[in-house]
Amino acid sequence: MQKSKRIKIICGHYGSGKTNVAVNLALLYKKRYPSAKVALADVDTVNPYFRAADNAKELESAGIHPILPEFANTNVDIPSLPAELYSIFSPDSDTVSFIDVGGDDGAAALGMYSDLIKECGYEMIYVVSKYRPLISDPSAAADLMHIIEEASHLKCTSVVNNSSIGAETTKEDILASLEYAHKVSEECSLPLLFTSYYKDLIGEIRAEGERFFPMKNVTKQIF
């Protein structure tokens, strides 16, 4: 991640694991820079089930401020943006903010703030998965990235390979996704930031020339 960029947007197709990546990156950043002010904003306006809001308590205990939609974690499902969202784009803010964006719909909502985001300085991480329908083909994944960029009026800066099939994921599945990840990176003309995996599920994994990020699964368990 680029320490100089105060706004860190995590985007991608529905079900690609954006929330897991966003929460784990925020936790990692706070661990590396304990004195930094860190926030995580939930801008997933579509999917009410897998949300960063589910991790509010863990984020707060780690010293990370969650910025959540008004009706998050209630029985009211109304697409909305957190009222506090605007504050993280203030030029006077010294908070490093991770933004969890859901698909092109969330990207369109974020587009309202695109000029402010550009002024702040940002990086936008595009999360992909070989095992997710509609983006299992590298060219299709690149096409979706361009749709997200058009909707948000922002440009992606790197790709993350988050290929997973849940609890059934094996080391072989992760290693088999590397060629796909590099092809997506090539199609998008962006660097591959890392390949993620669940350490508690498959242990350590290494491959020559590859960068891996061991994560813990922070989304709701449905398997």
N, C-alpha and C positions, 0 to 999 in steps of 0.2 A: 504494500500500500504506500501511497505517496503522503508522507507526513505533512508536506506543505499544503495539501489540499484539504480544506476544512469541511467540505461537504462530500460525503461518500455515498453514492447512490448504488443500490443493489437491485438490478432489474432482471427480467427474464420471463419465459413462458410459464403459465400456470402449472404448478406441480414440479417445477424444476428444482425446488429446494432453496428458493431465494431467502426465505425466512431463516432457515437453519444457517445459511452462509452469513446473513446480516448479523444475527445474534452472536454467532461465534467470532466474527471479525470484530464486533464491538467489544466483546469480552477480552479478546486478545489484545486489542489496542489499549484498553484500560490497564491490562496487566503489564504491558510494556512501558506505558507512560502513566504511572499511578497518579501524578499530579495534574494530569490533563482533565479538563471538563469534557465529559462525553455524554452524548444523548443518542437515543435510537427512536426514530419516528416511524410509525406504522401508517403507510399510505396505501395499504391494500384495500381498495374500495369495493372489491368484488367478492373475494373468498372469505366468508365469515368463520371458517373452521381453522385454517392454518394461518395464524396471525402472530406477529411479534408481541401483541398484547398478552398472549398466553404466558409470556416470560417476564411479565412486569416485576414480579417479586424477586426473581433471580437477578434481573438487571439492576434493580434498586440496591440489592444487597452487595452487588459488585461496585456500586458507586456510579452507575450509569442511569441517567434520567430518561425514563420512557415517555414518549410523546404519543398519546393514543387518541383514536377517534372517541367522540363523546359516548357512544353506545357500545364500545368494545367490551366483550365479556358479559353482555347482558342478553336477555331474550328478545331484544329489539334489534333487528338487522336492517339498519338504514345506511346506505352508502354515504359516508361523510368524511371530511378531512378534519384533523385535529385543529382546533382554533389556535393552539399554541405554535403551530407549524411555522407561521410567518416570522416568529421571533428568532428562529435559528438562522434566518437569512439576513438579519440585521448586520450592517457593516461593523457595528460596535461589539458584536458577539465574539467571544473567545472560545466557544464550544465547538468541539469536533462532533459533527452529527452524521450518523449513519441513517439512511433512509431506505426502508423496505418498500419497494414499489411492485404492485401486482399487475403484470401484463400490460397491454397497451392502454387499457382503461385507466389504470393507476398512473401510467405515464402521461396520459392526456391531462389528468388532474394536476400532475406535477408541472406540466407545461405552463400553467398559469404563473409559476414562479421562476421560469427559465431565465429571465433577464437578471433577477436577483441572484440566482445560483451561479450564473456566469461571473457576476461581479465578485462573489465570494471566493471563487475558485473551487473546482470540483473534479472528482473522478467518478466515472460511471462504469460499474462492473457488470458485465453481462453473463448471467449464469445459464449453463446449458447442461443437458443430460442426454446421453446416447439412448437411454432407455425410456425416454418420454415421447409418446406419439406426437406427431406434427413437427418435431425438431430432431428426429432421429437421423435425418439426412443433413449433412453439413450445410448444403446450399439452402435448405429450408430454414435451418437455424439462422443463417445469415440474413435471409429475407425477413424473418421475424424481428431480428435486431434492427433492421432499417425501418420497420413499421414503428417500433418503440421509439427510435430516434426521431422520426417524423412527428409522432404524437407528443413527445416531450419537448421538442425543439432543442434537444441536447444530444451530444455525441458520446457514444460508449468509448471507453479508453482501454479496456482490457476484457479478457474472457476468463471465466472460471469453469472448470470441468467438474460438475457435481453429479456424475453418473451414478445412479443407485437404483436398486430394486428392493429397497426396504430391508427387512430382516433377512431376506434371502441373499443379500449381496455377499459375494466372495472376493478374495484377492484377484482371482482370475477375471471377474467381471470388471474390476477397476482397471486392471492392466489391459483388458480388451478394449477399454474406452479411450485409451491414450491416442491411438491413431485418429479416431473420430475427433477428439479434442483439438489435435494439431490441424486437422483439415478445417474445422470451424474457425480456428485462429487465422488460418490462411485465407479462408473465404471472407472473413470480416476485416482482414488486414489489421489485426490487433494482436498484441502479445498475449500468450497464455500465462495468466498469473499463477495458477496452481491447479492441481487436482485434489479434491477433497475426499475424505473417507471417514468412516466412523471407527475410531481406534478401539472402542470397547467391543465392536462387532468382529473385526478382522485382525486386530493387533497391528503390528508395524508393517509398513509396505515401502519398498524402495525400488527404484528403477533408474538406471544410469541416465543422467541428463534431465531427469524429471524433478519438479518441485511439488511436494505433497503437503497438504494441510490436514492434520488429524483433528476431527471435530467430534463433538458429542451431539446426539440427537436431541434437539430442544423443542421439537414440535410434538403435538399430541400423538399418542400411540394408537394406531388403528389396526395394527397387525400383531 
